[in-house]
Amino acid sequence: MKILMADKYYFIKGGAERYFFELKKILEKNGHEVISFSMKHPQNLESPWEEFFVDEIDFNPSGFIGKAVTGIKSSARIVYSMHAKRQMEKLLDYVKPDIAHVHMIDHQISPSILPVLKSRNIPVIQTVHTYKPVCPSYRLYNMQKNRICEKCLNGSYYHAVFEKCHKGSIGASLLVAAEMYIHKSLKLYENNIDIYHVPSRFMGQKLAEGGIDKSKIRHLFYTIDMDSFPVRYDNGGYFIYYGRLSAEKGIPVLLKAFAKADTGSLKIIGTGPDKKSLERLVSDLKISRKVEFTGPVYGEQLKKLVSGAQFVVVPSEWYDNSPLVIYESLTMGKPVIGSNMGGIPELINNGVDGFIFEAKNTEQLSLILTDMLTHRNLSEMGRAARAKAEKLFDPNVHYKNMMAIYNSVIKSS
């Protein structure tokens, strides 16, 4: 089977790209040809299809003139890129895939490529990594006010402007609101996407609430390369948080709960805009000797730290879709304590391979931490975590389920 896969980045920038390349590897391993479509970028991996990629655009240039010129170009690119449309036409003149699987195409590519695929009778599936189909700012979360926001979910995208929810800017928010209105009026996604693949049922629920046809939504967890993560059921006497240090991640609640628990040792791995305020909070709570900020850690060093942990805490206060942090932790045999936000509860069997707590509930999280650190058989929970990962995230399982979706879409088309 020839499968066209599109994402705006052709290097590992985030979770979407990690899944993109993982799926690409699985498909090629099983004998399929994957045709890539993306944006040209200095960090890109090599691709035989690069000549068809769209030109790079920087949405954050320096200097007044640079910003003015880019502002005009980016507005057109975000809403409907004629350049991306032409590049896709050139690619399809050269090769015809059996199916197209798009990931994050907004802004750098735009949905202008979708009618091109439909006009060539190529069925299209989209993996939905963010809430962009129903939220102008991707998150259903107001980053400026640090709270959940569903004001645009019913199609009233003008709220994005009043809330200044994109980059804290009226201009940027006006652009993404206009983008949503134009895409909806042209039905660019509605008429040209056959199936929406959602990694969490919660995501599927929000898409349906936002007006997307329920019959087009299919749930399938992400996959992970099980063999590349070390499994360890003992630990080094510490538990961890790892990820971005920002308000929506709920780290202050974790620190306050840890102070109440008054036992154990915590490593905070990562960096972000809240690093200094979190360090001050640790000092104010008088738990400095029990908390270590490691800074950003990557690759094998990160895996070593995670595999040596007692458990991992994911205290998110926003609608986390299906966090790869949890996939990795379970795969390495680490129980996970997660908040009841977004798709997080779908990944944790409460009391078996971790615990679920009410987001922002310091007292409840503190009791769970104490229980985990003093009473629980963490090795047993870790084995349950690994067993679930093998059942749900294994590449062979994912391949079988994804091919079932592909074949059903091709058949119905």
N, C-alpha and C positions, 0 to 999 in steps of 0.2 A: 504494500500500500504506500502511496506517496502522500505525505502529510505536510502541509504548509503550517509552520508555527511562527507566530508573530509576537514580538514584545519590543517595547521601545528601547530597551537596553540589551546589548549582546555581551554583557559581562555581569558578574555577580554584584549587583548593587543592593539587592534586598531579597526578601523572601520570595517574591514573585519570580525573580530570575533564578533563584536556587531551584525552585520547582520546575521552571522552564527547562533548565539544563538537565535536571534529573530525569524528567520525562523524555527529553530528547535522547538521552543515553539509553534508557530502557527500550524505547521504540527501535532505535538502531540496532541494539543488541538482538532484538527479535526479528531482524531482517527487513525492517521498513526504511524507506528513504525519507529523511526529514529535510524539508526545504525551509531555510530560515529567512525571515524578513524583519529588519530592525532599523536602527539609526546608526550612521557612521559615528565612531567615537574613538579617541586615542586608546582607550582601555579595552576595546573590543577584543574578543578572542578571534582567531582566524576563521574565516568562513568562505567557502567557494561561491557564496551568493552575495558577497559584499557589494558588487557593482550595482545591485538592485536596491541596496539600502537607501533610505532617505538621508539627506544631508543633515549634519549636526546643527542643532540650534541651542544656544545658551540662554536660558531664561533669566539669568542673573548676571548680566554684563556689568562692567565697571565704567564709570564716567557718564556724564549727562547725555552726550551724543549717542554713545553706545546704547544707553537705556532707551532713548527715544526711538532709535532705528529698530532695535530689537522689539520694542513695544508694538510697533506697527506690524512687523513680521510675525511675531508670536501670536498676536490676536487672530490673524488669518489662519495660522498653522493650527492653533488650538481648536478653532471652530470647524474648519473644513479645509484640509490641506490638499490643494490641487497637485502639489509636488508629490505627495505620498500616493495619490490616486494614479498619477502617471507612472510612477515607479512600480506600483503593483501591476498595472496594465502591461508594462514591459516584461515583468517577471512571468506573468501568465501567458504572454505570447511565446515565451521560451519553454515553459513547462506547465503542464496542467496537473495539479494535485487532485487526489480523490476527496480530500477533506481539508478544511482550514481550521486550525486551532489557535485562536488569538488569546492573548493574555492582557497585559496592560498596554493599550495602544493610545490612550488619551493624551492629548497635548502634543507630544513629540511626533506622533504619527497621525492621530485623529481617526474618527470612524469613516472618513472618506473612502477608505479601502473596502469597506463592507459591501456597498452596492456593486463594486467591481466584481467581487467574488460571487455575489448572487447572480449577476448578469451572465456569468460563465457557468452557472448551474453547479457551483461548488458549495456543498453544505458547510455551515460554520458553527463551531462550538466555541464558547468563550469561558475560560476559567475566571471567575470573579474573585479577585484578590482583595479589593477594597469596596467601600460602599458607593463608589463613584456613580454607578447607574441610577442611584436615587438620592445622592447627596453631592452638591457642588464642591464641597471641600473634602470629599473622600471618607470622612471618619464618623459622621453622625456625632461629632464631638466638637465643641467650641474651644479651641486651643487658647483663646484670649481669656475666656471666663472659666476655663477648666470645669466644664460640665457637659453632660450628654445633651445633644440637641437634635430633635426630630422635626423641627419646624418646616423643613422642605420636603418631608416624606410624602406629603399629599400632592406634590407638584407646585407648591407655592415657593418657587426658588428665589423670589425677591427678598425673602428673609435673610439670605446669605449676605445681601448688601447692608441691610440694617445691622446685622450682627458683626459685620466686617470679619467674617469667619475664615477668609482665605488670606493668609499672610498679614492679618490685622489691617488690611488696606481696603478702602472703599472701591478704588479702581480695580484692583485684582479680583475682589469679590463680585463686582459688577460684571466683569468679563466671564467668570465661571458661571454666574447665574444666567447670563445671556447665552452662553454655550449650551447650558442644559435646556433652555427654552427652544433654541434653534434645533438641537438634536431631537427633542421630543416632537416638535412640529413637523420635521422631515421624516420622523419615524426611522431614523438611521439604524438604531439598534433593534427596535421592534420588528421591522420588516426584514432584517437581514441576519439576525442571530437565530439559529434553529434550536440550540440548547445552551442553557447557562449552567456550567459546572460550578457548584458551590462546595468548598471544603468544610463548611459547617452548616448544619440545619438552621441555625440562627440567621446566618446570612441569607439563606433561601427565604426565610420568613420575612425578613426586612425587604427583600426584593419584591416579594408578593405584595406587601403592604404599600410599596412604592409604585405599584401598578403593573409589574411584570407578570406575564401569564404564568400561572403556577404549573401548567402542563409542560412548560419549557425548562423547568428547574430540576436538576439532578444533583443529588448529594453524593460525594465521594471524597473521603479524606485525602490529604496530600500523601506523598510517599517519601521515603528516606532510604538512603543507602545504608542498610543495616550493618554491613560488613566494615564500614569505615569508622564506626564508633565503638570504643572499648567498653566491654561490659564488666561491671565490678559491683559486687554485692556487699563488700565491706566498705569502710569509709575512713576519712582522715580526721574525723571529729569536728567538722564544721558543716554548715548548710549555706546555701548561696541564693542570691538574686543575680541574674545576668541579663543585660539588655540596655536599652537607652535610659539615661537618667533624666527623665522629664516628668512633668506633673501628672499626665494621664496614666502613668505606670503604677501609681499608688505606693511608692517607696516610703514616704513619711509614715503611713499607717503601719507598714512592716516594721519600721524602726521603733515606733511607739509600742507596738505589740511585743516586740523583742525585749524592750526595756521592762515591760510588765512581767514577761515570762522569767526574766532574771536567771537564765541558764543558757548555756551553749555558746557558739562562736559563729559569726556571720561574715561572709565575704560578699562584697558588692562589686560585681565585675561589669565594667562598661564606662561610658562617659556620656556627657550630655549637658544641657543648659542648667540643670538643677544641681550639679555636682557640689558647688560651694555651699549652697543652702542646706543640702543634705549633710555635709560635713559639720556645719554649724549646729544642726539639729542633733547629731550624734554627740557633740560636745555638751550641748544643753541638757541632754538626757543622761549624761555621765556614763556612757557606755562605750567610750572611745577604745578601751582596751579589749573590747569584745567584737568590735567591728573593723574590718579592713577594707579600704577602697583600693582595689588592685589596679584601677585604670582599665583601658581597653586591652583585651587579650584575645588572640585569634588562633585558628588552626589547631595543631596538636596540643599546644599549651593549654588552650581553652578546654579541649576534650579531657585532658588530664585533670584539670581542676574540677570539672563537672563530675567526672566519673569517680572522683575521690570524695564527693560531697555526701552528707547524710541524706539530704533531700533538696529540692529546689522549690522556691516560692515565686509565684506569678500573681502579684497583688493588683492587677490592672483595674482601673476605674473607668475605662472606656470599653466599647464593644469590640474587644479583640476578636478577630475572625477565627483563626485556627493557628495559634502561635507555634512556630517551628521550635521554639525553646522547649515546649512540652514534648513534642515529637522526639527531639534529641535526648531529653532527660529520661523519658520512658525507655527509649532504645538502649540507653546505657545502664538500665536497671535502677534508676533513681525515682523514688516516689515524688509526687508533685502536690504542693498545696496551692490551689488556685482560687481566685475570686469567682463569683457567680456571674461573670460578665461575658456577653457575646457567646462565642463557641467554646470557651474554656471548660464549662461543665461537661460538655460532650466528650472530652478527652480524659476525664478523671472518674474512676469508680470510687465513690466516697467510702472511705474506710478500708478500701482494698489495696489500691495502688496510690493513694493520696487522700487529700481532703478538700472539700469545697467550703468556702466561707463567704459570708455576705460582704460585698465590696464596702470598704471604708469602716468596717466593724472591727475596731481595734481590740475590743474585749474578746470577741469570738476567735480572732486570729491568735491572740495571746494564749488562749486556752488550748488551741490546736498545736501551737508551737511547743508548749509545755508537755502536752501529751506525746507528741512525736519524739521529743528529746529525752523523755524519762520512762515511757511505758511501752512504746511500740516496738515490734520486731521489724526493724527497717530492712533487714535482709529478706524477710518473707515478702514484705511489700514491694521491694525491688524486683524480686522474681516475678511477682504478679504484673509489675509494670512492663518488664521485658516481654512476658508472654503476650500481653495485650498489643504491644508494638508489633510483634511478629504476626499477629492475627490481622491487624488493621492497616499497617503501614508498609509491609513487605513489598518490594518492587514487583515480584511475580503476581501477588494478589492484585496490586494496583493495575498492572498491565492487563490482566484478564478483565477487570471491571471497566477500565477505560476503553478497551477494544469493543466491549459490549455496547458502550455508548456510541462509539464511532460507527459501528455496523448498523445500529438502529437508526442513526441519523442519515447515513447513506441510503439505507433501504427506504426510509420514509420520504427522502428527497427524490 
